[in-house]
Amino acid sequence: MKRVVIIGAGASGMLAAKVASDRGYKVIVLEKQKRCGQKLLITGKGRCNITNNCEIEELIENVPTNGKFLYSAFYTFTNDQVIDMFNDLGVETKTERGKRVFPVSDKAVDVVRALEKQMRSNKNVEVLLNSKVDKIEAQDGKIKKVILSDKREIECDSVIVATGGVSYPRTGSSGDGYKFARNLGHTIIKPKASLIGLEVMEDYVTDLAKLSLRNVSINVYNSKNKKIYDDFGEMEFTKYGLDGPIIKSASCRMGDLSKENYKIVLDLKPALDEDKLDKRVQKDFQKYANKNFENSLNDLLPKQLIPTIVKLSKIDAYIKVNQISKEERKNLVHLIKNITFTVKNYRPIEEAIITSGGVKTSEINSSTMESKLVSGLYFAGEVIDVDAYTGGFNLQIAFSTAYLAAINC
Ligand SMILES: Cc1cc2nc3c(=O)[nH]c(=O)nc-3n(C[C@H](O)[C@H](O)[C@H](O)COP(=O)(O)OP(=O)(O)OC[C@H]3O[C@@H](n4cnc5c(N)ncnc54)[C@H](O)[C@@H]3O)c2cc1C
């Protein structure tokens, strides 16, 4: 019986195990953690955005790095098939804003349990936990065996490397797959953080830490003052800068920060243009005419934000509202729609949702996920140099590439 070793029991490894075992192969899954799917458990803030319910072409458009490499994978195991698979496994799904698909239960743990149960349902699958792979050996350009860190050796015909990237290393993904691939002659495109929080120059963000904002918009400008991205939705302040969905999405449109400067302009009231917002502020100023300025913004802005806006507006916090000039009011309105942050740094890669970089795609056959350098060596998931925006696209990559590797291994 053909023996397939799968390294990693994350999203891609668990699916690959099921598919390969259904082909009648003996499958040995090696997972270094004591449980399967540790990263999956924290996906989508514990809700797991399984995939995106869009057209296949849109899936590809949402993969800025090497999206075209995924044509075969996405068309062979589609987002519809992912949804059907979970429904068949008893995980009912729902589609939310932006066609994001979640389990109805809103529990990532249900996704992990379903994938693990499915994987273990075939008796040809053996799952070895606490089993860290140290090396993959090939002979005459063909896979021979894997060697574990406790020196156990497992002979096999094929290996699927499903070890993930380097972000959130406590979940088990710490870049081991890059080492295996490099030792076997593959090129590794330097890993870098993607979908990550941003550190900014403006120190006052520390006062705003933990403040979440909804229904705000951002515009991102490069050094040439060219708008490179805009978005609308949720974000939050941290003690070092900005984070949350729209900031993470912006981060993966930004390049090398040592070569390019970026500014993020935050609009706290995108639904109102400056004229409408001005009318709204005038109404509040009439209501609070005899109050101090610092006490006049409670109806308009979150409490935690008010002292910062007051400071940035350069209007005296203790001036009576009825003494604020028209020009000061207009400047305040402009400020509320244009709070500008200068990006200093990305947060460390360990905090990234996604690792950009990994095994070079031109060295992998995109129709099979097999290495072009070593026969019997396959790659699946985040270890490959592909990465997508938020919206369930990254898990779809994991599932589609795993499926393709498993039907070809
Ligand atoms: C906080 C967070 C939230 C996210 N939310 C979403 C979301 O909602 N939707 C979405 O599409 N994507 C999301 N992602 C991204 C998504 O989780 C990953 O793209 C996906 O898990 C990658 O799957 P994978 O199988 O390639 O790797 P992983 O799921 O990381 O699995 C790799 C496995 O390999 C094991 N392993 C590594 N090295 C070895 C070794 N030497 N020996 C044995 N085992 C090893 C690891 O322990 C791990 O279990 C999120 C990521 C993070 C960090």
The ligand as a Tripos MOL2 file, in Angstrom:
@<TRIPOS>MOLECULE
LIG
   53    58     1     0     0
SMALL
NO_CHARGES

@<TRIPOS>ATOM
      1 C1         -5.4040   35.0990   14.2840 C.3       1 LIG1
      2 C2         -5.6390   34.5080   12.9260 C.ar      1 LIG1
      3 C3         -6.9100   34.5370   12.3710 C.ar      1 LIG1
      4 C4         -7.1380   34.0250   11.0970 C.ar      1 LIG1
      5 N1         -8.4050   34.0290   10.6050 N.ar      1 LIG1
      6 C5         -8.6360   33.5290    9.3720 C.ar      1 LIG1
      7 C6         -9.9660   33.4500    8.8740 C.ar      1 LIG1
      8 O1        -10.9450   33.7370    9.5760 O.2       1 LIG1
      9 N2        -10.1270   33.0050    7.5860 N.ar      1 LIG1
     10 C7         -9.0720   32.6310    6.7990 C.ar      1 LIG1
     11 O2         -9.2800   32.2630    5.6470 O.2       1 LIG1
     12 N3         -7.8090   32.6110    7.2940 N.ar      1 LIG1
     13 C8         -7.5830   33.0350    8.5510 C.ar      1 LIG1
     14 N4         -6.3170   33.0020    9.0590 N.ar      1 LIG1
     15 C9         -5.2530   32.3830    8.2410 C.3       1 LIG1
     16 C10        -5.3550   30.8450    8.3040 C.3       1 LIG1
     17 O3         -5.4840   30.4480    9.6470 O.3       1 LIG1
     18 C11        -4.1300   30.1840    7.6820 C.3       1 LIG1
     19 O4         -3.9440   30.6820    6.3870 O.3       1 LIG1
     20 C12        -4.3150   28.6670    7.6290 C.3       1 LIG1
     21 O5         -4.4740   28.1550    8.9180 O.3       1 LIG1
     22 C13        -3.1240   28.0040    6.9470 C.3       1 LIG1
     23 O6         -3.3430   26.6290    6.9860 O.3       1 LIG1
     24 P1         -2.1090   25.6350    6.9100 P.3       1 LIG1
     25 O7         -2.6760   24.2700    6.9980 O.co2     1 LIG1
     26 O8         -1.2480   25.9640    5.7650 O.co2     1 LIG1
     27 O9         -1.2470   25.9610    8.1970 O.3       1 LIG1
     28 P2         -1.6340   25.8430    9.7760 P.3       1 LIG1
     29 O10        -3.0900   25.8810    9.9620 O.co2     1 LIG1
     30 O11        -0.7720   26.8540   10.4430 O.co2     1 LIG1
     31 O12        -1.1280   24.3970   10.1490 O.3       1 LIG1
     32 C14         0.2300   24.0170   10.1270 C.3       1 LIG1
     33 C15         0.4050   22.8420   11.0710 C.3       1 LIG1
     34 O13         1.6910   22.2710   10.8630 O.3       1 LIG1
     35 C16         2.2360   21.9020   12.1200 C.3       1 LIG1
     36 N5          3.6840   21.8280   11.9960 N.ar      1 LIG1
     37 C17         4.5210   22.8470   11.6890 C.ar      1 LIG1
     38 N6          5.7980   22.3950   11.6580 N.ar      1 LIG1
     39 C18         5.7640   21.0670   11.9550 C.ar      1 LIG1
     40 C19         6.7550   20.0630   12.1060 C.ar      1 LIG1
     41 N7          8.0610   20.3270   11.9570 N.pl3     1 LIG1
     42 N8          6.3620   18.7950   12.4260 N.ar      1 LIG1
     43 C20         5.0530   18.5050   12.6080 C.ar      1 LIG1
     44 N9          4.0690   19.4350   12.5110 N.ar      1 LIG1
     45 C21         4.4250   20.7000   12.1720 C.ar      1 LIG1
     46 C22         1.7570   23.0220   13.0370 C.3       1 LIG1
     47 O14         1.8180   22.6440   14.3930 O.3       1 LIG1
     48 C23         0.3410   23.2630   12.5360 C.3       1 LIG1
     49 O15        -0.5890   22.4780   13.2130 O.3       1 LIG1
     50 C24        -6.0560   33.4710   10.3440 C.ar      1 LIG1
     51 C25        -4.7780   33.4250   10.9110 C.ar      1 LIG1
     52 C26        -4.5730   33.9320   12.1830 C.ar      1 LIG1
     53 C27        -3.1990   33.8520   12.7820 C.3       1 LIG1
@<TRIPOS>BOND
     1     1     2 1
     2     2     3 ar
     3     2    52 ar
     4     3     4 ar
     5     4     5 ar
     6     4    50 ar
     7     5     6 ar
     8     6     7 ar
     9     6    13 1
    10     7     8 2
    11     7     9 ar
    12     9    10 ar
    13    10    11 2
    14    10    12 ar
    15    12    13 ar
    16    13    14 ar
    17    14    15 1
    18    14    50 ar
    19    15    16 1
    20    16    17 1
    21    16    18 1
    22    18    19 1
    23    18    20 1
    24    20    21 1
    25    20    22 1
    26    22    23 1
    27    23    24 1
    28    24    25 2
    29    24    26 1
    30    24    27 1
    31    27    28 1
    32    28    29 2
    33    28    30 1
    34    28    31 1
    35    31    32 1
    36    32    33 1
    37    33    34 1
    38    33    48 1
    39    34    35 1
    40    35    36 1
    41    35    46 1
    42    36    37 ar
    43    36    45 ar
    44    37    38 ar
    45    38    39 ar
    46    39    40 ar
    47    39    45 ar
    48    40    41 1
    49    40    42 ar
    50    42    43 ar
    51    43    44 ar
    52    44    45 ar
    53    46    47 1
    54    46    48 1
    55    48    49 1
    56    50    51 ar
    57    51    52 ar
    58    52    53 1
@<TRIPOS>SUBSTRUCTURE
     1 LIG1         1 GROUP 0 **** ****
